């Protein structure tokens, strides 16, 4: 299977991705984009220095001047595409994947390279004909300071004192997050905020409840208002409430929806359109409507979300079940763990502290319906991807459905989703209903329609 995936380049370090690959990729990118200046960053993985050095060698040997941001987050890299004079930007990271992996996330201008564009880069890579030149590497590691100041001036300092816990999973966002909390005047309970490229405590993926247990314990033991988890490269967040209860990211997104749409009363439809991915709950759609917005369900994937915002620049917000949030009101529409954390803190701090009679963090979700739902089931793909999905579409052809990303079927009191993963040989399935009885009926109907062509054991267990 190719390391050129749907959203990025990713594979096993030292075998699939080694120094020779990285150098050749640098030459390929310089040639393919005909770029003059490229910003580069990397995370803390053991393979990072080798890939970073070789990649820079490839870029400079093809005439690119590199603005080297050093070891930092994907959010910092994204911000560089706005604030620095670069043609492209690349972060060497495998996000929350296990330590033995690494990869490359690439931005062409301000937008991520994905899909067909990555395949075209692969063609350049395979052709092995590159331009010659002599570029230089410039140390831009101090850009982090400017980035932090930009967050503080944009999001604002919380209006009152706050105590929160943050778990960075020993990944790259840790030290930078501590610096941001100091600037915001927030009392921080740090959890796994030191760097350890082996991720010894848990994978840095805050959308999995099992990865948030240490954070939940820290919140309860320290009487923190709530807890925030960050992912491996600093572009996603997840949260737990004051009791340590995990809050699904699509429910968290409702806080941003209510706040941002509340500032746009009387705006045009395009100014109040909110994009969300096919895995999100009915509750999010209902909150968008009740807040005066126009919900639009779109394909999963941060690159696709950013393209939606580019094509619809008046839209203030997009978000995913995976914890990617794209604030496009006074921030330029890219996903960033630290910025989204700062905005969340500023919103919550407008209300009095829970110790002074203000709402607890769980109260912010009290009016949301608690629909019965499965988890996100990863069902093995046994047969050809296109053939399997054609069969799924056919067996649900009598029902109202969306095929914007896989198939999301509407039932009278809920929905069922089946979509092929863009990164693994699996089908992602999820279902939701008004209550448990309705969810059971949806599961039974799915089994009746799909049971003979797909092994649904993992879906029923979700």
C-alpha positions as CSV (number, residue, x, y, z in Angstrom):
1,X,0.0,0.0,0.0
2,X,1.4,3.4,-0.9
3,X,2.5,5.9,1.8
4,X,0.7,8.6,-0.2
5,X,-2.6,8.6,1.6
6,X,-5.8,10.6,1.2
7,X,-4.8,13.4,3.5
8,X,-1.0,13.1,3.9
9,X,2.0,10.9,3.5
10,X,2.4,8.4,6.3
11,X,4.2,5.1,6.9
12,X,6.7,3.1,9.0
13,X,9.9,5.1,9.7
14,X,13.2,3.7,8.7
15,X,11.6,1.3,6.2
16,X,8.7,2.9,4.3
17,X,9.9,6.4,5.2
18,X,13.7,6.8,5.4
19,X,16.3,9.5,4.6
20,X,16.4,8.6,0.9
21,X,12.6,8.9,0.7
22,X,12.6,12.2,2.6
23,X,15.3,13.8,0.4
24,X,13.6,12.7,-2.8
25,X,10.3,14.0,-1.4
26,X,11.9,17.4,-0.8
27,X,13.1,17.5,-4.4
28,X,9.7,16.3,-5.7
29,X,7.8,19.0,-3.8
30,X,10.2,21.8,-4.9
31,X,9.8,20.7,-8.5
32,X,6.1,20.0,-8.4
33,X,5.2,23.3,-6.9
34,X,8.0,25.3,-8.4
35,X,8.3,26.8,-4.9
36,X,10.8,29.4,-3.8
37,X,10.2,29.4,0.0
38,X,8.8,26.6,2.2
39,X,8.2,26.5,6.0
40,X,9.1,23.2,7.7
41,X,8.4,21.9,11.2
42,X,8.5,18.5,12.9
43,X,7.2,16.7,15.9
44,X,9.2,14.8,18.6
45,X,9.4,11.3,17.0
46,X,12.6,9.5,17.2
47,X,12.8,9.4,13.4
48,X,12.1,13.1,13.1
49,X,15.7,14.4,13.0
50,X,16.8,12.0,10.2
51,X,13.7,12.7,8.0
52,X,13.9,16.5,8.8
53,X,17.6,16.8,7.8
54,X,17.1,14.7,4.6
55,X,14.0,16.6,3.6
56,X,15.7,19.9,4.0
57,X,18.6,18.7,1.9
58,X,16.2,17.7,-0.9
59,X,14.4,21.1,-0.8
60,X,17.6,23.2,-0.8
61,X,19.3,21.1,-3.5
62,X,16.3,22.0,-5.7
63,X,16.5,25.8,-5.0
64,X,14.1,26.2,-2.1
65,X,14.8,28.6,0.8
66,X,13.6,26.8,4.0
67,X,12.1,28.7,7.0
68,X,12.8,26.1,9.6
69,X,10.3,26.3,12.5
70,X,12.0,23.5,14.4
71,X,10.1,21.2,16.7
72,X,6.6,22.5,17.0
73,X,2.9,21.9,16.4
74,X,1.0,21.6,13.2
75,X,-1.0,24.7,14.4
76,X,2.2,26.7,14.3
77,X,2.9,25.5,10.8
78,X,-0.6,26.4,9.6
79,X,-0.2,29.9,11.1
80,X,3.1,30.3,9.2
81,X,1.2,30.1,5.9
82,X,-0.7,33.2,7.0
83,X,2.0,35.3,8.6
84,X,5.2,34.3,6.7
85,X,6.0,34.7,3.0
86,X,6.0,31.1,2.0
87,X,4.7,29.2,-1.0
88,X,4.1,26.0,0.9
89,X,4.5,24.5,4.4
90,X,5.3,20.9,5.6
91,X,5.2,19.3,9.0
92,X,6.9,16.0,9.6
93,X,4.5,14.1,11.9
94,X,2.3,11.1,12.2
95,X,-0.1,12.8,14.6
96,X,-1.5,10.2,17.1
97,X,-0.1,7.1,15.3
98,X,2.2,4.8,17.2
99,X,5.9,5.9,17.7
100,X,7.2,3.7,14.9
101,X,5.3,5.8,12.3
102,X,6.1,9.1,10.8
103,X,4.8,11.2,7.9
104,X,4.4,14.5,6.1
105,X,1.5,16.9,6.1
106,X,1.8,19.3,3.2
107,X,0.2,22.7,2.6
108,X,0.2,24.2,-0.9
109,X,-0.2,27.8,0.0
110,X,-2.7,27.9,2.8
111,X,-4.6,24.7,1.8
112,X,-3.5,21.1,2.6
113,X,-2.5,18.9,-0.3
114,X,-4.9,15.9,-0.4
115,X,-6.5,13.4,-2.7
116,X,-5.7,13.9,-6.4
117,X,-3.1,16.6,-5.6
118,X,-1.1,14.2,-3.5
119,X,-1.3,11.6,-6.3
120,X,0.1,14.2,-8.7
121,X,3.0,14.9,-6.3
122,X,3.5,11.1,-6.2
123,X,3.8,11.1,-10.0
124,X,6.6,13.7,-9.8
125,X,8.2,11.6,-7.1
126,X,8.1,8.5,-9.3
127,X,9.3,10.3,-12.4
128,X,12.6,11.1,-10.6
129,X,13.3,14.3,-12.6
130,X,13.9,17.3,-10.4
131,X,15.0,20.9,-10.8
132,X,18.5,22.0,-9.6
133,X,19.2,25.0,-7.4
134,X,20.9,26.1,-4.2
135,X,18.6,27.2,-1.4
136,X,19.4,28.0,2.2
137,X,17.9,27.1,5.6
138,X,16.9,29.9,7.9
139,X,16.2,29.4,11.6
140,X,12.6,30.5,12.3
141,X,12.1,28.7,15.6
142,X,11.3,32.0,17.3
143,X,8.1,32.2,15.3
144,X,6.5,30.3,18.2
145,X,6.7,33.6,20.2
146,X,4.8,35.5,17.6
147,X,2.3,32.7,17.2
148,X,1.5,32.7,21.0
149,X,1.1,36.5,21.0
150,X,-1.3,36.2,18.0
151,X,-3.4,33.7,19.9
152,X,-3.6,35.8,23.0
153,X,-4.5,39.0,21.1
154,X,-7.1,37.2,18.9
155,X,-8.8,34.9,21.4
156,X,-8.5,37.2,24.4
157,X,-7.5,36.6,28.0
158,X,-10.2,34.9,30.2
159,X,-12.1,37.4,32.2
160,X,-11.7,35.5,35.4
161,X,-9.3,33.0,37.1
162,X,-9.6,29.5,35.9
163,X,-8.2,26.1,36.9
164,X,-8.1,23.5,34.2
165,X,-6.2,20.3,33.4
166,X,-4.6,19.6,30.1
167,X,-3.2,16.2,28.9
168,X,-0.9,16.4,25.9
169,X,-0.1,12.7,25.8
170,X,3.7,13.4,26.0
171,X,3.4,14.7,22.4
172,X,4.7,17.9,20.8
173,X,2.1,20.4,22.1
174,X,3.0,20.0,25.8
175,X,5.7,22.8,26.5
176,X,4.0,25.2,24.1
177,X,0.6,24.7,25.8
178,X,2.2,25.4,29.2
179,X,3.6,28.7,27.8
180,X,0.2,29.7,26.4
181,X,-1.6,29.0,29.7
182,X,1.0,31.2,31.5
183,X,0.2,34.0,29.1
184,X,-3.5,33.6,29.6
185,X,-3.2,33.6,33.4
186,X,-4.8,30.1,33.7
187,X,-3.9,27.8,36.6
188,X,-2.9,24.7,34.8
189,X,-2.8,21.1,36.0
190,X,-0.4,19.6,33.5
191,X,-0.8,15.9,32.6
192,X,1.8,14.3,30.4
193,X,3.0,17.6,29.1
194,X,6.6,16.6,28.9
195,X,8.0,15.2,25.7
196,X,8.5,11.4,25.3
197,X,8.5,10.1,21.8
198,X,7.4,6.7,22.9
199,X,4.1,8.0,24.3
200,X,4.4,5.7,27.4
201,X,1.1,6.7,29.1
202,X,-1.4,6.5,26.3
203,X,-1.7,7.3,22.6
204,X,-2.1,11.1,22.1
205,X,-5.6,10.8,20.7
206,X,-8.2,12.7,22.8
207,X,-11.2,11.5,21.0
208,X,-10.9,8.0,22.6
209,X,-12.4,7.9,26.1
210,X,-9.8,5.3,27.2
211,X,-7.0,7.9,26.4
212,X,-8.7,10.5,28.7
213,X,-8.7,8.5,31.9
214,X,-5.5,10.1,33.4
215,X,-7.0,13.6,32.5
216,X,-10.3,12.7,34.1
217,X,-8.5,11.6,37.3
218,X,-6.5,14.9,37.4
219,X,-9.6,17.0,37.0
220,X,-11.5,15.3,39.8
221,X,-8.5,15.1,42.2
222,X,-7.6,18.8,41.7
223,X,-11.1,20.2,41.5
224,X,-10.5,21.6,38.1
225,X,-13.3,23.1,36.1
226,X,-12.8,20.7,33.2
227,X,-10.0,19.0,31.3
228,X,-8.7,19.2,27.7
229,X,-6.8,16.6,25.8
230,X,-4.6,17.4,22.8
231,X,-3.6,15.1,20.0
232,X,-0.1,14.2,18.8
233,X,0.6,17.1,16.5
234,X,-1.6,19.8,18.0
235,X,-4.6,20.2,15.7
236,X,-7.4,18.4,17.6
237,X,-8.9,18.6,21.1
238,X,-11.2,16.6,23.3
239,X,-12.6,17.3,26.7
240,X,-13.9,15.9,30.0
241,X,-16.2,17.7,32.4
242,X,-15.7,18.5,36.1
243,X,-16.7,14.9,37.0
244,X,-14.2,13.4,34.5
245,X,-17.0,12.4,32.1
246,X,-15.9,12.3,28.5
247,X,-17.7,14.8,26.2
248,X,-17.9,13.8,22.5
249,X,-16.3,16.4,20.2
250,X,-19.5,17.0,18.2
251,X,-21.2,18.0,21.5
252,X,-18.2,20.3,22.4
253,X,-18.6,22.0,19.0
254,X,-22.1,23.3,20.1
255,X,-20.3,25.7,22.5
256,X,-18.5,27.3,19.5
257,X,-21.7,27.2,17.4
258,X,-23.9,29.0,19.9
259,X,-21.2,31.7,20.6
260,X,-20.3,32.4,17.0
261,X,-23.8,32.3,15.6
262,X,-25.0,34.4,18.4
263,X,-22.7,37.2,17.1
264,X,-24.2,36.8,13.6
265,X,-27.9,37.3,14.2
266,X,-29.4,38.9,11.1
267,X,-26.6,37.7,8.9
268,X,-27.0,36.2,5.5
269,X,-27.4,32.4,5.0
270,X,-23.8,32.1,3.9
271,X,-22.7,34.0,7.0
272,X,-24.5,31.5,9.2
273,X,-23.8,28.2,7.4
274,X,-21.9,25.7,9.6
275,X,-20.2,22.7,8.1
276,X,-20.0,19.4,10.0
277,X,-19.0,15.9,9.0
278,X,-21.1,12.8,8.4
279,X,-20.2,11.2,11.7
280,X,-21.7,14.0,13.9
281,X,-24.8,13.7,16.0
282,X,-28.3,14.9,15.3
283,X,-28.0,17.1,18.4
284,X,-25.4,19.3,16.6
285,X,-27.6,19.8,13.6
286,X,-30.5,20.8,15.9
287,X,-28.3,23.3,17.8
288,X,-27.2,24.9,14.6
289,X,-30.8,25.3,13.5
290,X,-31.9,26.6,17.0
291,X,-29.0,29.1,17.0
292,X,-30.2,30.6,13.7
293,X,-27.7,28.7,11.5
294,X,-27.8,26.6,8.4
295,X,-26.2,23.1,8.9
296,X,-24.5,21.5,6.0
297,X,-23.2,18.0,6.2
298,X,-19.9,17.3,4.3
299,X,-17.2,14.8,3.8
300,X,-14.9,13.8,6.7
301,X,-11.3,15.0,6.5
302,X,-9.6,18.2,7.5
303,X,-8.5,18.9,4.0
304,X,-12.0,18.7,2.7
305,X,-13.3,21.0,5.5
306,X,-10.8,23.6,4.7
307,X,-11.7,23.5,1.0
308,X,-15.4,24.0,1.9
309,X,-14.4,27.1,3.9
310,X,-12.3,28.4,1.0
311,X,-15.3,28.0,-1.3
312,X,-17.6,29.5,1.3
313,X,-15.5,32.2,2.9
314,X,-18.5,33.8,4.7
315,X,-19.1,30.6,6.8
316,X,-17.8,31.1,10.3
317,X,-17.2,27.5,11.4
318,X,-16.7,23.9,10.5
319,X,-16.0,20.9,12.7
320,X,-15.6,17.1,12.9
321,X,-16.4,14.3,15.2
322,X,-12.6,13.7,15.3
323,X,-12.0,16.9,17.3
324,X,-10.9,19.1,14.4
325,X,-12.5,22.5,14.7
326,X,-12.1,25.2,12.1
327,X,-12.9,28.7,13.4
328,X,-13.3,31.0,10.4
329,X,-14.6,34.2,12.0
330,X,-11.6,36.1,13.3
331,X,-9.2,33.1,12.8
332,X,-8.3,32.0,9.3
333,X,-10.2,28.7,9.3
334,X,-7.5,26.2,10.2
335,X,-7.6,23.6,13.0
336,X,-5.3,24.3,16.0
337,X,-5.4,22.7,19.4
338,X,-3.9,25.7,21.2
339,X,-6.1,28.4,19.6
340,X,-9.3,26.4,20.0
341,X,-8.4,25.9,23.7
342,X,-7.9,29.6,24.1
343,X,-11.2,30.4,22.5
344,X,-13.0,27.8,24.6
345,X,-11.5,29.2,27.8
346,X,-12.5,32.8,26.9
347,X,-16.1,31.7,26.2
348,X,-16.4,29.7,29.5
349,X,-14.8,32.5,31.5
350,X,-17.5,35.0,30.6
351,X,-19.7,33.2,33.2
352,X,-18.9,33.3,36.9
353,X,-16.8,30.5,38.3
354,X,-18.8,27.4,39.5
355,X,-17.4,28.2,42.9
356,X,-19.2,31.5,42.8
357,X,-22.6,30.2,41.5
358,X,-21.7,30.0,37.8
359,X,-22.4,27.0,35.6
360,X,-20.3,23.9,35.8
361,X,-18.8,22.7,32.6
362,X,-21.4,19.9,32.4
363,X,-24.1,22.5,32.6
364,X,-23.1,23.8,29.2
365,X,-24.4,20.6,27.6
366,X,-27.4,20.2,29.8
367,X,-29.9,21.3,27.2
368,X,-28.5,18.9,24.6
369,X,-30.5,15.8,23.9
370,X,-28.7,12.6,24.9
371,X,-29.5,10.4,21.9
372,X,-28.7,6.7,22.0
373,X,-25.7,6.0,19.8
374,X,-23.1,3.4,19.0
375,X,-19.4,4.2,19.1
376,X,-17.4,4.6,16.0
377,X,-17.1,1.0,14.8
378,X,-14.2,-0.1,12.6
379,X,-15.5,-2.9,10.5
380,X,-12.9,-4.9,8.5
381,X,-13.2,-4.5,4.7
382,X,-13.2,-8.1,3.4
383,X,-13.8,-7.3,-0.3
384,X,-13.1,-4.6,-2.9
385,X,-13.9,-1.2,-1.5
386,X,-15.9,0.2,-4.4
387,X,-17.8,-3.1,-4.9
388,X,-18.7,-3.2,-1.2
389,X,-19.9,0.4,-1.1
390,X,-21.9,-0.1,-4.3
391,X,-23.6,-3.0,-2.5
392,X,-24.3,-0.9,0.6
393,X,-25.8,1.9,-1.5
394,X,-28.0,-0.6,-3.4
395,X,-29.5,-2.3,-0.3
396,X,-30.5,1.1,1.1
397,X,-31.7,2.5,-2.2
398,X,-35.3,2.5,-0.9
399,X,-34.5,5.0,1.9
400,X,-33.6,8.7,2.1
401,X,-29.8,8.9,2.3
402,X,-26.8,11.1,1.7
403,X,-23.8,9.8,-0.3
404,X,-21.6,12.8,0.3
405,X,-19.2,10.5,2.2
406,X,-20.1,6.8,2.1
407,X,-23.8,6.4,2.9
408,X,-25.7,8.1,5.8
409,X,-29.2,6.7,5.9
410,X,-32.1,8.5,7.6
411,X,-34.5,6.6,9.7
412,X,-37.7,8.1,11.2
413,X,-36.0,8.5,14.6
414,X,-32.3,8.2,13.7
415,X,-29.6,7.4,11.2
416,X,-27.0,4.9,10.1
417,X,-23.6,5.7,8.6
418,X,-21.3,3.4,6.6
419,X,-18.2,5.0,5.0
420,X,-14.9,3.6,3.8
421,X,-11.8,4.8,5.6
422,X,-9.4,6.9,3.6
423,X,-6.4,5.6,5.6
424,X,-7.2,2.0,6.5
425,X,-8.9,-1.1,4.9
426,X,-12.0,-0.7,7.0
427,X,-15.6,0.5,6.9
428,X,-16.4,3.1,9.6
429,X,-20.0,2.6,10.9
430,X,-22.0,4.5,13.4
431,X,-25.7,4.7,14.3
432,X,-27.8,7.1,16.4
433,X,-31.5,7.1,17.5
434,X,-33.8,9.0,19.8
435,X,-33.7,6.2,22.4
436,X,-32.2,2.8,23.0
437,X,-35.3,1.0,21.6
438,X,-34.9,3.0,18.3
439,X,-31.2,2.2,18.2
440,X,-31.9,-1.5,18.5
441,X,-34.4,-1.3,15.6
442,X,-31.8,0.4,13.4
443,X,-29.2,-2.2,14.2
444,X,-31.7,-4.9,13.4
445,X,-32.5,-3.3,10.1
446,X,-28.8,-2.9,9.2
447,X,-28.2,-6.6,10.0
448,X,-31.1,-7.6,7.8
449,X,-29.8,-5.6,4.9
450,X,-26.1,-6.0,5.2
451,X,-25.5,-9.1,7.3
452,X,-25.0,-11.4,4.4
453,X,-22.3,-9.2,2.7
454,X,-20.4,-7.6,5.7
455,X,-19.4,-9.1,9.0
456,X,-21.1,-6.7,11.4
457,X,-19.8,-8.1,14.7
458,X,-17.8,-5.0,15.5
459,X,-20.7,-2.7,14.6
460,X,-23.0,-4.5,17.0
461,X,-20.4,-4.4,19.8
462,X,-19.8,-0.6,19.4
